[in-house]
Amino acid sequence: MINYFLAIAVLIGTIIGVGIFTLPFIFHQSGIILLPIYMIILGIIQYYLHLLFAEVVLSTNGCHRIPGYVEKYSSKKAKYITLIMAMLSDYGVIIAYIIVGGLFLHQLLNPLFGGGVFLYTTILFAIEALIVFFGLKLVAGFEFIATFFMIVVIGMIVWKSQSFFSLANFNIIQWNNVFMPYGPVFFSVGGASAIPMMCKLLNKNKEKIKSAIFWGTFLPVIIMSIFIIVAIGISGNNITQDTLAGFSAVFKDGVIFLALIFGLLAISTSFLTTCEALKEVFLWDFKINKTIAWFLACIAPFLLYLLGLNNLAKIISLTGAFCGGAFGIILLWLVFKVKKKYDKKSIINNKINKPIFYFLSVLFILGFIYELLVIFK
C-alpha cells in the first residue's frame, strides 16, 4: 500500500512546481473567470496524456523513456530527434527550478546568514543533485515526505489569509489576455515524466496505476486552483510574477516563512522527478554510464544556467507550449503504433482515434504559435 501513496506523491510532487508561482500573476492579468476553464480542460487533457503514457509503458517489455519507445516502435533516427526534444524540454524545466529554488532559499536564509542568491542556488542544487545520484527510492521517499508537508503548509497559508482576502482584488476578465494562461497552465499541470516511475513503483499492483494517476493529476489541479484564488485575493495589484514577493506587502514574517517553505518543497520535488526522468533516458534508452547520465541530467542544465540562460517567464512559456505540445503529439502517435503491435496487454486501454489525435495536435500547435507571437511581440 505504501508504494501506492509513494506513486501518487511522485506525480503530485512533479506537477506542483515552479508553475504554481507564476499562475496567480497570469490569472490576475487574464481574469479569474478563466481559471476553472483552463485548469479543468487542460487538467483533463494532461490526465489523458498521462494515461496514454502509462499504456505505452505497460504494453512494452523492459524499461524505457520516450526516446526508447520511439526507437522500438519507429526508428533510431526518430529516437535521436525525440532525445533532442526531451533534453530541450527537461533542461528548460530544470533551469526554471534552479532559478526559483535559489531565489526562495535566499529569501528564507539570507536574513539569518547573509550571502547572495548564487550561493544559495548552488547549495540547493548540490543537495538535490546528490539525491538524484542515489536513485529512484530515495527520490520517491523524499517526494512522499515533502508532498505531505507541502499540503500542510499550503493549508496553513490559506487559513492565515482569511483576514486579508478581498473579492475586490479580482479582475473578472481581460479580453486582450484571454489566451495568456494556455502555455503556463499546460506547463504547470503536466507530470508525464513521473509516469514510468509510478508504473515501476506499482509493478506488483498494476490495477492501482490508473487510480494513482487520477489522484496524482487532479489533487494538484485543486491545490493549485486554491492557491491561485488565495494569492490573488490577498495580493490584488501587488501580485508579482513569482507570487511570494507580493505576499511580503500583506503578510507578516511568519506567513512569509511558511510560504517560502512551501515554495522550496514544491520546487525541490519537481526538480528531483524531472532530473531522475532525464537520467533514466540516458541510462535506459542509451545505455550510458550512471555517472555520465547523472552529469548530463543534472550538471549540464546547471552549466547552462551559469552561462546566462535565466529568463524564467520565457523558459516556462516556451517549455509548456512547445515542448509540452510536441511531447503530446509524439505520445498520441506512439499510442497508435503500440495498439497495433504491443509486447503485452496493458491493464490500461485508452480510447484514441483520428479525430482525437487531430483535435489535440491542432490545439498543441496553435498554443505554440501563440506563445511564439507573445514572446516576439
C-alpha positions as CSV (number, residue, x, y, z in Angstrom):
1,M,0.0,0.0,0.0
2,I,2.9,2.4,0.8
3,N,4.0,2.2,-2.9
4,Y,0.5,3.4,-4.0
5,F,0.9,6.5,-1.9
6,L,4.5,6.9,-3.0
7,A,3.4,6.8,-6.6
8,I,0.7,9.5,-6.0
9,A,3.2,11.6,-4.1
10,V,5.7,11.4,-7.0
11,L,3.1,12.7,-9.5
12,I,1.9,15.4,-7.2
13,G,5.4,16.5,-6.4
14,T,6.2,16.6,-10.2
15,I,3.2,18.7,-11.1
16,I,3.3,21.2,-8.2
17,G,6.4,23.0,-9.1
18,V,7.6,26.4,-10.4
19,G,4.4,26.8,-12.4
20,I,2.2,27.3,-9.4
21,F,4.0,30.5,-8.5
22,T,3.5,32.1,-12.0
23,L,-0.2,31.3,-12.3
24,P,-1.6,33.8,-9.9
25,F,0.0,36.6,-11.8
26,I,-1.2,35.1,-15.1
27,F,-4.8,34.8,-14.0
28,H,-4.7,38.3,-12.4
29,Q,-3.7,39.6,-15.9
30,S,-6.2,37.5,-17.8
31,G,-9.2,37.3,-15.4
32,I,-10.3,34.9,-12.7
33,I,-13.3,33.6,-14.7
34,L,-10.8,31.8,-16.9
35,L,-9.3,29.8,-14.0
36,P,-11.8,26.9,-14.0
37,I,-11.9,26.8,-17.8
38,Y,-8.2,26.4,-18.2
39,M,-7.5,24.3,-15.1
40,I,-10.3,21.8,-15.8
41,I,-9.8,21.5,-19.6
42,L,-6.0,21.3,-19.6
43,G,-6.1,19.2,-16.4
44,I,-8.3,16.6,-18.2
45,I,-6.1,16.7,-21.3
46,Q,-2.9,16.1,-19.2
47,Y,-4.7,13.3,-17.3
48,Y,-5.5,11.7,-20.7
49,L,-1.8,12.1,-21.8
50,H,-0.7,10.6,-18.5
51,L,-2.9,7.6,-19.1
52,L,-1.7,7.2,-22.7
53,F,1.9,7.2,-21.5
54,A,1.0,4.6,-18.8
55,E,-0.5,2.4,-21.6
56,V,2.7,2.7,-23.6
57,V,4.8,1.8,-20.5
58,L,2.6,-1.2,-19.5
59,S,2.4,-2.5,-23.1
60,T,6.2,-2.7,-23.6
61,N,8.8,-5.0,-22.2
62,G,11.8,-3.5,-20.5
63,C,12.5,-0.1,-19.0
64,H,12.4,2.8,-21.4
65,R,11.6,6.5,-21.7
66,I,10.0,8.3,-24.7
67,P,13.2,8.1,-26.9
68,G,13.4,4.4,-26.3
69,Y,9.7,3.8,-27.0
70,V,10.0,5.8,-30.2
71,E,13.0,3.7,-31.4
72,K,11.2,0.5,-30.6
73,Y,8.0,1.4,-32.5
74,S,9.6,3.6,-35.2
75,S,13.3,4.1,-36.0
76,K,16.7,5.1,-34.5
77,K,16.6,8.4,-36.3
78,A,13.3,9.3,-34.7
79,K,14.8,8.3,-31.4
80,Y,17.5,10.9,-31.6
81,I,15.0,13.6,-32.7
82,T,12.9,12.7,-29.6
83,L,16.0,12.9,-27.4
84,I,16.8,16.4,-28.6
85,M,13.2,17.4,-27.8
86,A,13.3,15.7,-24.4
87,M,16.5,17.4,-23.5
88,L,15.2,20.9,-24.5
89,S,12.0,20.3,-22.5
90,D,13.6,18.9,-19.4
91,Y,16.5,21.3,-19.4
92,G,14.1,24.2,-19.6
93,V,12.1,22.8,-16.7
94,I,15.3,22.1,-14.6
95,I,16.7,25.6,-15.2
96,A,13.4,27.1,-14.1
97,Y,13.6,25.1,-10.9
98,I,17.2,26.1,-10.4
99,I,16.3,29.8,-10.7
100,V,13.3,29.9,-8.5
101,G,14.7,27.4,-5.9
102,G,17.7,29.6,-5.4
103,L,15.6,32.7,-5.0
104,F,13.4,31.1,-2.4
105,L,16.2,29.7,-0.4
106,H,18.0,33.1,-0.5
107,Q,14.8,34.8,0.8
108,L,14.5,32.2,3.6
109,L,18.1,32.1,4.9
110,N,19.7,35.4,3.9
111,P,18.3,37.3,6.9
112,L,19.9,34.8,9.2
113,F,23.2,34.0,7.4
114,G,23.7,36.6,4.7
115,G,25.1,35.7,1.3
116,G,24.0,36.2,-2.3
117,V,21.4,34.4,-4.4
118,F,24.1,32.5,-6.4
119,L,25.4,30.9,-3.2
120,Y,22.0,29.6,-2.1
121,T,21.2,28.5,-5.7
122,T,24.4,26.4,-5.7
123,I,23.8,24.9,-2.2
124,L,20.3,23.8,-3.0
125,F,21.3,22.5,-6.4
126,A,24.1,20.4,-4.9
127,I,21.8,18.8,-2.3
128,E,19.2,17.9,-5.0
129,A,21.7,16.6,-7.4
130,L,23.1,14.2,-4.8
131,I,19.6,12.9,-4.1
132,V,19.1,12.2,-7.8
133,F,22.5,10.5,-8.0
134,F,21.4,7.8,-5.5
135,G,18.3,6.9,-7.4
136,L,14.5,6.3,-7.5
137,K,13.8,5.0,-4.0
138,L,15.5,8.0,-2.3
139,V,13.7,10.4,-4.7
140,A,10.3,8.7,-4.1
141,G,10.8,8.8,-0.3
142,F,11.7,12.5,-0.4
143,E,8.7,13.2,-2.6
144,F,6.3,11.5,-0.2
145,I,7.6,13.4,2.9
146,A,7.9,16.7,1.0
147,T,4.4,16.4,-0.5
148,F,2.8,15.8,2.9
149,F,4.4,18.9,4.4
150,M,3.7,20.9,1.2
151,I,-0.1,20.2,1.6
152,V,0.1,21.1,5.3
153,V,1.9,24.4,4.7
154,I,-0.5,25.5,1.9
155,G,-3.4,24.7,4.2
156,M,-1.8,27.0,6.9
157,I,-1.3,29.7,4.3
158,V,-5.0,29.5,3.3
159,W,-6.0,29.7,6.9
160,K,-3.8,32.6,7.7
161,S,-5.0,34.6,4.7
162,Q,-8.7,34.9,5.7
163,S,-8.4,38.4,7.2
164,F,-6.5,39.7,4.1
165,F,-8.8,38.2,1.5
166,S,-10.9,40.6,-0.6
167,L,-13.1,39.9,-3.7
168,A,-12.3,43.4,-4.9
169,N,-8.8,42.2,-5.8
170,F,-10.1,40.0,-8.6
171,N,-10.3,41.0,-12.3
172,I,-13.2,39.2,-13.9
173,I,-11.8,39.0,-17.4
174,Q,-9.3,40.9,-19.6
175,W,-10.2,40.0,-23.2
176,N,-6.8,41.1,-24.6
177,N,-5.1,38.4,-22.4
178,V,-7.7,35.6,-22.8
179,F,-5.2,33.1,-24.3
180,M,-2.4,34.1,-21.9
181,P,-2.8,31.2,-19.4
182,Y,-2.5,28.4,-22.0
183,G,1.3,27.9,-22.0
184,P,1.8,28.4,-18.3
185,V,-1.2,26.2,-17.3
186,F,-0.3,23.4,-19.7
187,F,3.3,23.5,-18.3
188,S,2.0,23.6,-14.7
189,V,-0.5,20.7,-14.8
190,G,1.8,18.3,-16.7
191,G,3.6,15.5,-14.9
192,A,4.3,12.9,-17.6
193,S,7.9,12.4,-16.6
194,A,6.6,10.7,-13.4
195,I,4.6,8.1,-15.2
196,P,7.3,5.4,-15.7
197,M,8.4,5.9,-12.0
198,M,4.8,5.3,-10.9
199,C,4.5,2.2,-13.1
200,K,7.7,0.9,-11.6
201,L,6.6,1.6,-8.1
202,L,3.3,-0.2,-8.7
203,N,4.7,-3.0,-10.8
204,K,3.2,-5.6,-8.4
205,N,-0.1,-3.7,-8.2
206,K,-0.8,-2.6,-11.8
207,E,-4.5,-2.4,-11.2
208,K,-3.9,0.6,-8.9
209,I,-1.9,2.6,-11.5
210,K,-5.0,4.3,-13.1
211,S,-6.3,5.4,-9.7
212,A,-2.9,6.7,-8.7
213,I,-2.7,8.7,-11.9
214,F,-6.2,10.2,-11.3
215,W,-5.4,11.4,-7.8
216,G,-1.9,12.4,-8.7
217,T,-3.2,14.6,-11.5
218,F,-6.3,16.2,-10.1
219,L,-5.2,16.8,-6.5
220,P,-2.5,19.2,-7.8
221,V,-5.1,20.9,-10.0
222,I,-7.3,21.5,-6.9
223,I,-4.4,22.6,-4.8
224,M,-3.1,25.0,-7.4
225,S,-6.6,26.5,-8.0
226,I,-7.0,27.2,-4.3
227,F,-3.5,28.7,-4.1
228,I,-4.2,30.9,-7.2
229,I,-7.5,32.2,-5.7
230,V,-5.9,32.9,-2.3
231,A,-2.9,34.6,-3.8
232,I,-4.9,36.9,-6.0
233,G,-7.5,37.5,-3.2
234,I,-4.8,38.8,-0.8
235,S,-2.4,40.5,-3.1
236,G,-4.5,42.1,-5.9
237,N,-2.5,44.6,-7.8
238,N,0.5,43.9,-5.6
239,I,0.9,40.4,-7.0
240,T,4.3,39.7,-8.6
241,Q,5.4,37.2,-11.2
242,D,6.7,34.8,-8.6
243,T,3.7,35.5,-6.2
244,L,5.7,35.1,-3.0
245,A,7.4,38.5,-3.3
246,G,3.9,40.1,-3.4
247,F,3.0,38.3,-0.2
248,S,5.5,40.4,1.7
249,A,3.4,43.5,1.1
250,V,0.5,41.9,3.0
251,F,1.7,39.1,5.3
252,K,3.9,39.2,8.4
253,D,7.2,37.4,8.6
254,G,5.7,34.1,10.0
255,V,3.5,33.6,7.0
256,I,6.2,34.6,4.5
257,F,8.4,31.9,6.2
258,L,5.6,29.3,5.6
259,A,5.2,30.4,2.0
260,L,8.9,30.1,1.3
261,I,9.0,26.7,2.9
262,F,6.1,25.7,0.6
263,G,8.0,27.1,-2.4
264,L,11.1,25.2,-1.6
265,L,9.3,21.9,-1.2
266,A,7.4,22.4,-4.4
267,I,10.5,23.3,-6.4
268,S,12.6,20.5,-4.9
269,T,10.1,17.7,-5.5
270,S,9.6,18.7,-9.2
271,F,13.3,19.2,-9.7
272,L,14.1,15.7,-8.4
273,T,11.5,13.9,-10.5
274,T,12.5,15.7,-13.7
275,C,16.2,15.1,-13.2
276,E,15.5,11.4,-12.4
277,A,13.4,11.1,-15.5
278,L,16.1,12.6,-17.8
279,K,18.8,10.5,-16.1
280,E,16.7,7.4,-17.0
281,V,16.6,8.5,-20.6
282,F,20.4,8.2,-20.8
283,L,20.5,5.1,-18.6
284,W,17.7,3.1,-20.1
285,D,17.5,4.3,-23.7
286,F,21.1,5.0,-24.5
287,K,22.9,2.6,-22.0
288,I,25.1,5.4,-20.8
289,N,27.2,5.0,-17.6
290,K,25.3,6.0,-14.5
291,T,27.7,8.8,-13.5
292,I,27.7,10.3,-17.0
293,A,23.9,10.0,-17.2
294,W,23.6,11.9,-13.9
295,F,26.0,14.5,-15.2
296,L,24.0,15.1,-18.4
297,A,20.7,15.2,-16.5
298,C,21.8,17.4,-13.5
299,I,25.1,19.2,-14.1
300,A,24.6,20.2,-17.7
301,P,21.5,22.3,-17.1
302,F,23.2,24.0,-14.2
303,L,26.1,24.9,-16.5
304,L,23.6,26.4,-19.0
305,Y,22.2,28.4,-16.1
306,L,25.7,29.7,-15.3
307,L,26.1,30.7,-19.0
308,G,23.2,33.0,-18.6
309,L,20.1,31.0,-19.6
310,N,17.9,32.5,-16.8
311,N,14.8,34.3,-18.2
312,L,12.2,32.5,-16.2
313,A,9.0,33.7,-17.9
314,K,10.2,32.8,-21.4
315,I,11.5,29.4,-20.3
316,I,8.2,28.4,-18.7
317,S,6.0,29.7,-21.6
318,L,8.1,28.1,-24.3
319,T,8.7,24.8,-22.4
320,G,5.0,24.5,-21.7
321,A,3.7,25.4,-25.1
322,F,6.3,23.9,-27.5
323,C,8.0,21.0,-25.7
324,G,4.8,20.0,-23.8
325,G,2.8,20.2,-27.0
326,A,5.4,18.3,-29.0
327,F,5.5,15.6,-26.4
328,G,1.8,15.3,-26.6
329,I,1.8,14.8,-30.3
330,I,4.6,12.2,-30.1
331,L,2.7,10.4,-27.4
332,L,-0.6,10.4,-29.4
333,W,1.3,9.0,-32.5
334,L,3.1,6.5,-30.3
335,V,-0.1,5.0,-28.8
336,F,-1.4,4.3,-32.4
337,K,1.7,2.3,-33.0
338,V,1.6,0.5,-29.7
339,K,-2.0,-0.6,-30.1
340,K,-1.1,-2.2,-33.5
341,K,1.9,-4.1,-32.1
342,Y,2.4,-4.4,-28.4
343,D,4.7,-6.7,-26.3
344,K,2.0,-7.5,-23.7
345,K,-1.6,-6.5,-23.0
346,S,-1.8,-3.3,-20.8
347,I,-4.2,-3.1,-17.9
348,I,-4.9,0.4,-19.1
349,N,-6.6,0.6,-22.5
350,N,-7.4,4.1,-23.7
351,K,-9.8,5.2,-26.4
352,I,-8.0,7.0,-29.2
353,N,-9.0,7.7,-32.8
354,K,-8.0,10.1,-35.6
355,P,-10.5,12.9,-34.5
356,I,-9.0,12.9,-31.0
357,F,-5.5,12.9,-32.5
358,Y,-6.1,15.8,-34.9
359,F,-8.0,17.9,-32.3
360,L,-5.3,17.7,-29.7
361,S,-2.5,18.1,-32.2
362,V,-4.1,21.3,-33.6
363,L,-4.6,22.6,-30.1
364,F,-0.9,22.0,-29.2
365,I,0.3,23.6,-32.4
366,L,-1.9,26.7,-32.0
367,G,-0.7,27.0,-28.4
368,F,2.9,27.0,-29.5
369,I,2.3,29.6,-32.3
370,Y,0.5,31.9,-29.8
371,E,3.4,31.7,-27.3
372,L,5.9,32.5,-30.0
373,L,3.9,35.5,-31.1
374,V,3.7,36.8,-27.5
375,I,7.4,36.4,-26.9
376,F,8.5,38.1,-30.1
377,K,5.9,40.8,-29.6
